[in-house]
Amino acid sequence: MNLSFARQNEVLSHLAGFRFLTQPQVDEFLFAGSSLTALSRQVIVRRLLVHLRQQGLVQATPRVVAPAGGTARLAYFLTAAGYNRARGENSALRAGRPGIRSSTLMEHGLACADVALAFRRLARSCPGHEVLEWECDWQAAERLGSTVVVPDAHLSYATASDTLEAFIEIDRATEGSRVFRRKVRRYLDLYWSGDWRRHLKEWPIVFTVTPSPTRARLLKRVTETVLEAQGEGARIYRLTKFRFATLDDVVAPAGPFAQIWHRAGESGMHAIVERALVASTP
């Protein structure tokens, strides 16, 4: 297969999962850790995107967006023809294509990509670490066998001593706390049903990534209210493992394993998994 054709398909695959990506995000997904210079990478990615647009497979947003920690950029998304080609290369993709292209959905997709890239960066910087799997929303729902709980992503991340399973929720503060309260209740209903055990060995940590510290604290309090109503005391917090952090902290140089997470039922800021850090970070 022509290398350029393979690279095109790789771009289409990432866009099928995240729905929107900026050029720097495409660059990092394709070439992070490569020996190419930054300039060479930029030239290759720019040419790939131009070629995909000329074929009618990709379009760009009519306005610029500002992803976390970056300057304003165009965002790219698949056309119907682009999604069909991506599906031709990967039959696991669902038939059809999400047709909604709103600014909210765009910001959500870019934030989800930023989180995925943050974990990939962490894995490259820590010996023995590896992103084993990143599944988008519909893939995560299929893994759960659920139509009620649809995480924004499922992450499987290996360290030298452990494997982290996580559901990722990207919160853009566009919905009220009642909506999030219902989401937590749906997670609890799924947990108590035990249906997830057919698909997962253990219940994943539920990470919610928010746009601000205030929002993270609010959603933590909302979650605690729902959990306290279960009447299980501290046990329910240990079992369900809800965590909250800001997008800026997740994508910061210290990475998502830093002490940036609020834990439901606990005070202070925490790392994701302390034992993994002790065992496998340099």
C-alpha positions, 0 to 999 in steps of 0.5 A: 500500500502506498505510504501516503494512502496509508497515512491518509487512512490513518488521518481518516480513522482518527477523525472517525473516532474524535469527529474533529481534530486540529492540524497539530493534533493530527501531527501528534497522532501521526508522528509523535516520537518520530525522528522527523523534524517539526518542520517536516512533520508540519509540511507532511500533515499540511499536504495530507489535509490539503489532499484529503480536502481536494478529494472531498473526504475532509472539510475544515470548520469555517472559523478557528478554534483554540484547543487546550494550551494552543493557539487558534487553529482550523478544525477538520472533520470527515465528509460523508465520503470520508467516513465511508472510506474510513469504514471501508478500511475498518468495518468495525465503524458503525454504518452512517456518520454522526451528522451534527456539526455544532461548536459544542460537539467540536469543542468536545471532540477536540478536548477528548483528543487532547486527553487521549494525546496526554495519555500517549505522551505520558506513556512515551515518557515513562518506561514500561508504560503503554496505552493499550487501548483507546475506544471512542464513545460508541465502542465503549458503550458496545464494550459495556453492552449498554445503551444507557451508559455511553462514556466518551471513551474507554482507556486501557493503560499499562504500567510496569506493574499494573493495568489501569482501566478507565471511562473518560467523561468530557464535561464542557459545562454546557449542561446543568448539575441535574444532567450530571446527577442523572449520569452518575445514577446511570453509572451506579445502576450499571454497576449494581446490575453487574452486566458490565462483568461480562465485558470487563474484569473490573469496574474502571475508574470514571474520570471526568475532565472539566473546563475549570476547577470550580466545575470539577469541585461542583461535579464532585459534590454532585456525585457525592450527593448521589453516592451518599444516598446509596447508604453504603458509606465509604464502601461505595466510593471505593467501588465506583471510583469517580475522579475529577480534574481540569483539562488544563491539568490533564494536558499539562507537562506533568501529565495525567498521573500527577496529583491533579485529581479530586476523588469523590469521598475524599479531600485534597488532590490525588494521583491516579494510582500511587502504586503505579507511579512508585513502581514504574516512573523514572 
